[in-house]
Amino acid sequence: MDDPARPASTPTGALTGAATGDATVALPPPPFLQPAVDGAPPRFVPLSPRVAVLLVAAAVLGLLFWMARDSIRPFIVGLLLVYLLDGPVHRLSRAGVRRSLAILIVYITALTAFVVFMAITLTPLINEILRFAADFPHLAEQLNQRIQDLSDYYSHLQIPPSVREWIDSMIAGLQSGQPGAGLNLAILLPLITGAGSLIGALFGYVILPVWVFYLLKDRVVLVEAFDRALPSAWKFDTWVLLRTVERVFGQWVRGQLVLGFVVGILTFVGLVILGRTVDPIFGRYAILLSVIAGILELLPIIGPIISAIPAVLLAATAGIEAVIAALVLYTLVQQIENTFLVPKIQGDATDLHPAAVMFAIIIGGALAGLIGAILALPIAAAGRDVVRYLFRRMSPDDEAAVAALVAKVGATPTDA
């Protein structure tokens, strides 16, 4: 995309210091803040009428968006498509191709690639789904027999009565879903509650290609109009904040696409190997299980755990050796992803503690269903970076830290 942090009308300022190794930092004064005078701490300026109008408008828009959250989900997907397609469109337009024609070329190319990909993968995937549907009664019978064998084996184990009572209570808790008893999978239900609401947003998905086309066509004009509407005192910080959010979402979008593809391929290769060395059940459903693993990669930490469940259940129909092999495979893929792929692909843009990631996913799923769970990580990471920047910006003694944050997102202001 074009660099929105460097419009022609950005405020005058030179970014040195942390960005260049020099201790000198010159940044525009932060808006809405009166500088410290005669030892008095800095204070917020009184609320101006135009700021009050903006706050009220933002509150009204936020309320409307929240009330219509089920209907705007297609447009959230559309914004992600705009981000992905704008790069090729911009490169073609810079090469002299008319922007409308460039959009059509990118549309046709993307659609052709999608059709080819579906032609390669869809037929075997549908065959595996149909095969699984036909095999399901037999697989369920096998799984039930394995569970019965395990139950018989457990009943003959010589273990202390207190330990047996504790295990029985955990099993009972898992079967009943009682909170506080064992692992309560009910917390994952909000992640799938948004799937049904997609039907109500069908019209939004139908008009989505047209909506994306107009955004791509007029994106430069819209950005310039937005920049002209900004008061000059706000421009620097506004573009820095937008670049901060863009950096997080950009790395997340690119990273999730690459991670989903790589994890799916690794899972497929591993299942094929297990199908030839451990049990044919793995190779029989390798494409289906690898597609599930690649799609659920959109849900960090929780997604890989959920994707391993069907593989383990299928492996359980073949015996304990197959179960161990499935667990080893999915654990190995997860370790490769966390150790080698995520640091290289996503960097520190969405670097959150695993506990914070799981908390954000559950909250996002409860608020906005599946889309909320998927977007919870980049929203939380972007919010963290925005708060960090604003906190530093409002601290008069932290100009070097502000300069470092500004340089990190590449939003160096230029002379007007």
C-alpha positions as CSV (number, residue, x, y, z in Angstrom):
1,M,0.0,0.0,0.0
2,D,1.1,3.6,-0.3
3,D,2.7,5.0,2.8
4,P,-0.1,6.9,4.5
5,A,2.3,8.3,7.1
6,R,4.0,10.5,4.5
7,P,1.3,12.6,2.8
8,A,2.5,15.8,1.2
9,S,0.8,17.9,4.0
10,T,2.3,16.2,7.0
11,P,3.4,18.6,9.7
12,T,7.0,19.9,9.7
13,G,9.2,17.9,11.9
14,A,12.5,16.0,11.9
15,L,12.8,12.5,13.4
16,T,16.3,11.8,14.7
17,G,17.4,10.5,18.0
18,A,16.3,6.9,18.4
19,A,15.7,6.5,14.7
20,T,19.3,7.5,13.7
21,G,21.3,6.9,16.9
22,D,21.5,10.6,17.7
23,A,20.3,11.8,21.1
24,T,18.6,14.8,19.5
25,V,14.8,14.4,19.0
26,A,12.5,16.9,17.4
27,L,8.9,16.0,17.2
28,P,5.7,18.0,16.8
29,P,4.1,18.9,20.1
30,P,1.3,16.5,21.0
31,P,-2.2,17.8,20.5
32,F,-4.7,18.2,23.3
33,L,-1.8,18.8,25.8
34,Q,-0.6,22.0,27.4
35,P,3.2,21.8,28.0
36,A,4.6,22.1,31.4
37,V,5.1,25.7,32.5
38,D,7.1,26.9,35.5
39,G,7.3,23.5,37.0
40,A,3.6,22.8,36.7
41,P,2.8,19.4,35.1
42,P,1.3,19.2,31.6
43,R,-2.5,19.3,31.4
44,F,-5.1,18.5,28.8
45,V,-6.5,21.5,26.9
46,P,-10.2,22.3,27.4
47,L,-12.5,20.3,25.2
48,S,-13.1,22.3,22.0
49,P,-16.5,22.2,20.2
50,R,-15.1,20.3,17.2
51,V,-13.6,17.7,19.4
52,A,-16.9,17.3,21.2
53,V,-18.6,16.9,17.8
54,L,-16.1,14.2,16.9
55,L,-16.5,12.3,20.2
56,V,-20.3,12.3,19.9
57,A,-20.1,11.2,16.2
58,A,-17.6,8.4,17.1
59,A,-19.9,7.3,20.0
60,V,-23.0,7.2,17.7
61,L,-21.1,5.3,14.9
62,G,-19.7,2.9,17.5
63,L,-23.2,2.2,18.8
64,L,-24.6,1.7,15.3
65,F,-21.8,-0.6,14.3
66,W,-22.3,-2.6,17.5
67,M,-26.0,-2.9,16.9
68,A,-25.4,-4.0,13.3
69,R,-22.3,-6.2,14.1
70,D,-23.8,-9.3,12.4
71,S,-24.3,-7.4,9.2
72,I,-20.9,-5.7,9.0
73,R,-18.9,-8.9,9.3
74,P,-18.8,-9.2,5.4
75,F,-17.3,-5.8,5.2
76,I,-14.6,-6.7,7.8
77,V,-13.7,-9.5,5.4
78,G,-13.8,-7.0,2.6
79,L,-11.3,-4.7,4.3
80,L,-8.9,-7.6,4.6
81,L,-9.4,-8.3,0.9
82,V,-8.7,-4.6,0.2
83,Y,-5.4,-4.9,2.1
84,L,-4.4,-8.1,0.3
85,L,-5.3,-6.8,-3.2
86,D,-4.1,-3.2,-3.0
87,G,-0.4,-4.1,-3.2
88,P,-0.7,-5.7,-6.7
89,V,-3.1,-3.1,-7.9
90,H,-0.7,-0.3,-6.8
91,R,2.2,-1.9,-8.5
92,L,0.3,-2.3,-11.8
93,S,-1.0,1.3,-11.6
94,R,2.6,2.6,-11.0
95,A,3.6,0.6,-14.1
96,G,1.2,2.7,-16.2
97,V,-1.9,0.5,-16.1
98,R,-5.2,2.4,-15.5
99,R,-6.3,1.7,-11.9
100,S,-9.7,0.3,-12.9
101,L,-8.1,-2.0,-15.4
102,A,-5.4,-3.0,-12.8
103,I,-8.2,-4.0,-10.4
104,L,-9.9,-6.1,-13.0
105,I,-6.6,-7.8,-13.8
106,V,-6.0,-8.5,-10.1
107,Y,-9.6,-9.8,-9.7
108,I,-9.3,-12.2,-12.7
109,T,-5.8,-13.4,-11.5
110,A,-7.0,-14.0,-8.0
111,L,-10.2,-15.7,-9.1
112,T,-8.3,-17.9,-11.5
113,A,-5.8,-18.9,-8.8
114,F,-8.6,-19.6,-6.5
115,V,-10.4,-21.8,-9.0
116,V,-7.3,-23.7,-9.8
117,F,-6.6,-24.3,-6.2
118,M,-10.1,-25.5,-5.5
119,A,-9.9,-27.7,-8.6
120,I,-6.8,-29.3,-7.2
121,T,-7.9,-29.7,-3.6
122,L,-11.7,-29.7,-3.7
123,T,-12.3,-33.0,-5.5
124,P,-10.1,-35.1,-3.2
125,L,-11.4,-33.2,-0.2
126,I,-15.0,-33.9,-1.1
127,N,-14.1,-37.5,-1.7
128,E,-12.6,-37.8,1.8
129,I,-15.6,-36.1,3.4
130,L,-18.0,-38.6,1.6
131,R,-15.7,-41.4,2.6
132,F,-15.8,-40.3,6.2
133,A,-19.6,-40.0,6.1
134,A,-19.8,-43.6,4.8
135,D,-17.2,-44.9,7.3
136,F,-18.6,-43.0,10.3
137,P,-20.8,-45.9,11.7
138,H,-17.9,-48.3,11.5
139,L,-15.5,-45.8,13.0
140,A,-17.9,-45.0,15.8
141,E,-18.3,-48.7,16.6
142,Q,-14.5,-49.1,16.6
143,L,-14.0,-46.1,18.9
144,N,-16.7,-47.4,21.2
145,Q,-15.0,-50.8,21.4
146,R,-11.6,-49.1,22.1
147,I,-13.2,-47.1,24.9
148,Q,-14.8,-50.3,26.3
149,D,-11.4,-52.1,26.2
150,L,-9.8,-49.1,28.0
151,S,-12.6,-49.1,30.6
152,D,-12.1,-52.8,31.3
153,Y,-8.4,-52.3,31.6
154,Y,-8.9,-49.4,33.9
155,S,-11.3,-51.4,36.1
156,H,-8.7,-54.1,36.7
157,L,-5.9,-51.7,37.6
158,Q,-4.6,-51.8,41.2
159,I,-4.7,-48.2,42.2
160,P,-5.6,-46.5,45.5
161,P,-9.3,-45.9,46.1
162,S,-8.8,-42.1,46.5
163,V,-7.0,-41.9,43.2
164,R,-9.7,-43.9,41.5
165,E,-12.4,-41.7,43.0
166,W,-10.6,-38.6,41.7
167,I,-10.3,-40.0,38.2
168,D,-14.0,-41.1,38.2
169,S,-15.0,-37.6,39.2
170,M,-13.0,-36.0,36.4
171,I,-14.5,-38.4,33.8
172,A,-18.0,-37.6,35.1
173,G,-17.2,-33.9,34.9
174,L,-16.1,-34.2,31.3
175,Q,-19.2,-36.1,30.4
176,S,-21.6,-33.7,32.1
177,G,-19.7,-30.4,31.3
178,Q,-20.0,-29.3,34.9
179,P,-17.8,-26.2,35.5
180,G,-14.8,-26.8,37.7
181,A,-14.7,-30.5,36.9
182,G,-11.9,-31.5,34.6
183,L,-11.5,-29.6,31.3
184,N,-14.6,-27.7,30.5
185,L,-14.8,-27.4,26.7
186,A,-17.9,-25.2,27.0
187,I,-15.6,-22.1,27.0
188,L,-15.0,-22.8,23.3
189,L,-18.6,-22.5,22.4
190,P,-18.5,-18.7,21.7
191,L,-16.0,-19.4,19.0
192,I,-18.6,-21.1,16.8
193,T,-21.7,-19.1,17.7
194,G,-21.1,-16.6,14.9
195,A,-21.2,-19.2,12.2
196,G,-25.0,-19.2,12.0
197,S,-25.2,-15.4,11.7
198,L,-23.4,-15.6,8.3
199,I,-26.6,-16.7,6.7
200,G,-28.2,-13.4,7.7
201,A,-25.3,-11.5,6.2
202,L,-25.6,-13.3,2.8
203,F,-26.5,-10.1,0.9
204,G,-23.4,-8.4,2.3
205,Y,-21.2,-11.2,0.9
206,V,-23.0,-11.0,-2.5
207,I,-22.2,-7.3,-2.9
208,L,-18.7,-7.6,-1.4
209,P,-16.7,-7.8,-4.7
210,V,-18.4,-4.5,-5.9
211,W,-17.7,-2.8,-2.5
212,V,-14.1,-3.9,-2.6
213,F,-13.7,-2.7,-6.2
214,Y,-14.8,0.8,-5.3
215,L,-12.6,1.0,-2.3
216,L,-9.6,-0.1,-4.4
217,K,-10.4,2.3,-7.2
218,D,-10.8,5.3,-5.0
219,R,-8.4,4.4,-2.1
220,V,-5.8,7.1,-3.0
221,V,-8.5,9.8,-3.3
222,L,-10.1,8.7,0.0
223,V,-6.8,8.8,1.8
224,E,-6.0,12.3,0.4
225,A,-9.5,13.6,1.4
226,F,-9.1,12.2,4.9
227,D,-5.6,13.8,5.2
228,R,-7.0,17.2,4.1
229,A,-9.9,17.0,6.6
230,L,-7.4,16.5,9.5
231,P,-6.4,19.6,11.5
232,S,-2.7,20.2,10.9
233,A,-1.9,19.7,14.6
234,W,-3.5,16.2,14.6
235,K,-1.9,14.9,11.4
236,F,1.4,13.5,12.7
237,D,-0.1,11.5,15.6
238,T,-3.1,10.4,13.5
239,W,-0.9,8.9,10.8
240,V,1.5,7.3,13.4
241,L,-1.5,5.6,15.0
242,L,-2.9,4.4,11.7
243,R,0.5,3.1,10.7
244,T,0.8,1.3,14.0
245,V,-2.5,-0.4,13.5
246,E,-1.7,-1.2,9.9
247,R,1.7,-2.7,10.8
248,V,0.0,-5.1,13.3
249,F,-2.8,-6.1,11.0
250,G,-0.5,-6.3,7.9
251,Q,1.9,-8.7,9.6
252,W,-1.0,-10.7,11.0
253,V,-2.8,-11.1,7.7
254,R,0.3,-12.1,5.8
255,G,1.5,-14.3,8.7
256,Q,-1.8,-16.2,9.1
257,L,-2.0,-16.9,5.4
258,V,1.5,-18.3,5.3
259,L,1.2,-20.1,8.6
260,G,-2.1,-21.7,7.6
261,F,-0.6,-23.0,4.3
262,V,2.6,-24.2,5.9
263,V,0.9,-25.9,8.8
264,G,-1.5,-27.6,6.4
265,I,1.3,-28.9,4.2
266,L,3.4,-30.1,7.2
267,T,0.3,-31.9,8.7
268,F,-0.5,-33.5,5.3
269,V,3.1,-34.8,4.9
270,G,3.1,-36.1,8.5
271,L,-0.2,-37.8,8.1
272,V,0.9,-39.5,4.8
273,I,4.0,-40.8,6.5
274,L,2.0,-42.1,9.5
275,G,-0.4,-43.7,7.0
276,R,2.4,-45.7,5.6
277,T,4.3,-46.5,8.8
278,V,1.7,-46.6,11.6
279,D,-1.8,-47.2,10.3
280,P,-3.7,-46.5,6.9
281,I,-6.4,-44.5,8.8
282,F,-4.1,-41.4,8.7
283,G,-3.6,-41.4,4.9
284,R,-7.3,-42.2,4.4
285,Y,-8.2,-38.7,5.7
286,A,-5.0,-36.8,5.3
287,I,-6.4,-34.0,3.1
288,L,-9.4,-33.4,5.3
289,L,-7.4,-33.3,8.5
290,S,-4.7,-31.0,7.0
291,V,-7.3,-28.6,5.7
292,I,-8.8,-28.5,9.2
293,A,-5.4,-27.8,10.7
294,G,-4.7,-25.0,8.2
295,I,-8.0,-23.3,8.7
296,L,-7.9,-23.5,12.5
297,E,-4.5,-21.9,12.4
298,L,-6.5,-18.6,12.4
299,L,-7.1,-19.3,16.1
300,P,-3.6,-19.2,17.8
301,I,-3.0,-21.7,20.6
302,I,-6.6,-22.9,20.8
303,G,-6.9,-23.7,17.1
304,P,-4.1,-26.3,16.9
305,I,-5.5,-28.0,20.0
306,I,-9.0,-28.2,18.4
307,S,-7.5,-29.4,15.1
308,A,-5.7,-32.3,16.9
309,I,-9.0,-33.7,18.4
310,P,-10.4,-35.3,15.2
311,A,-7.0,-36.8,14.3
312,V,-6.7,-38.3,17.8
313,L,-10.3,-39.6,17.7
314,L,-9.6,-41.3,14.3
315,A,-6.3,-42.7,15.6
316,A,-8.1,-44.1,18.6
317,T,-10.1,-46.4,16.3
318,A,-6.8,-48.0,15.3
319,G,-5.2,-48.4,18.8
320,I,-3.0,-46.7,21.4
321,E,0.1,-46.7,19.1
322,A,-1.8,-44.6,16.5
323,V,-3.0,-42.2,19.2
324,I,0.6,-41.7,20.4
325,A,1.7,-41.1,16.8
326,A,-1.0,-38.5,16.2
327,L,-0.2,-36.7,19.4
328,V,3.5,-36.7,18.5
329,L,2.8,-35.4,15.0
330,Y,0.6,-32.5,16.0
331,T,2.9,-31.6,18.9
332,L,5.9,-31.6,16.5
333,V,4.1,-29.4,14.0
334,Q,3.1,-27.0,16.8
335,Q,6.7,-26.8,18.0
336,I,8.0,-26.1,14.5
337,E,5.5,-23.4,14.1
338,N,6.2,-21.7,17.5
339,T,10.0,-22.0,17.3
340,F,10.8,-21.3,13.6
341,L,7.8,-20.0,11.7
342,V,6.0,-17.5,14.0
343,P,9.2,-15.5,14.9
344,K,10.2,-15.3,11.3
345,I,6.8,-14.5,9.7
346,Q,5.0,-12.4,12.3
347,G,8.0,-10.9,14.2
348,D,6.9,-8.9,17.3
349,A,3.9,-7.2,15.8
350,T,1.4,-9.6,17.5
351,D,3.7,-10.8,20.3
352,L,1.4,-11.3,23.2
353,H,1.7,-13.6,26.2
354,P,-0.1,-17.0,25.6
355,A,-2.4,-16.2,28.6
356,A,-3.4,-12.9,27.1
357,V,-3.9,-14.5,23.7
358,M,-6.3,-17.1,25.1
359,F,-8.2,-14.5,27.1
360,A,-8.5,-12.2,24.0
361,I,-9.8,-15.1,21.9
362,I,-12.5,-16.1,24.4
363,I,-13.6,-12.5,24.9
364,G,-13.6,-11.8,21.1
365,G,-15.6,-15.0,20.5
366,A,-18.2,-14.1,23.2
367,L,-18.6,-10.6,21.8
368,A,-18.6,-11.2,18.0
369,G,-18.6,-15.0,17.5
370,L,-16.2,-16.6,15.1
371,I,-15.0,-13.4,13.4
372,G,-14.4,-11.9,16.8
373,A,-12.3,-14.8,17.9
374,I,-10.2,-14.7,14.8
375,L,-9.6,-10.9,14.9
376,A,-9.1,-10.8,18.7
377,L,-5.3,-11.3,18.5
378,P,-4.5,-8.4,16.0
379,I,-7.1,-6.1,17.8
380,A,-5.5,-6.8,21.2
381,A,-2.0,-6.3,19.8
382,A,-2.9,-3.1,18.0
383,G,-4.6,-1.8,21.1
384,R,-1.5,-2.5,23.1
385,D,0.8,-0.6,20.7
386,V,-1.7,2.3,20.5
387,V,-1.9,2.7,24.2
388,R,1.9,2.4,24.5
389,Y,2.4,5.1,21.9
390,L,-0.2,7.5,23.5
391,F,1.3,6.9,27.0
392,R,4.8,7.8,25.8
393,R,3.5,10.7,23.7
394,M,1.8,12.2,26.8
395,S,5.0,11.9,28.8
396,P,7.1,15.1,28.2
397,D,10.4,13.4,29.2
398,D,10.0,10.4,26.8
399,E,10.6,11.9,23.4
400,A,13.4,9.4,22.7
401,A,11.0,6.5,23.4
402,V,8.3,8.2,21.2
403,A,10.9,8.6,18.4
404,A,11.8,4.9,18.7
405,L,8.1,3.9,18.4
406,V,7.6,6.2,15.4
407,A,10.6,4.8,13.7
408,K,9.5,1.3,14.3
409,V,6.4,1.7,12.2
410,G,8.2,3.8,9.6
411,A,6.1,6.9,10.0
412,T,8.9,9.5,9.9
413,P,7.3,12.9,9.2
414,T,8.7,14.9,6.3
415,D,8.8,18.7,5.7
416,A,5.6,20.1,4.4
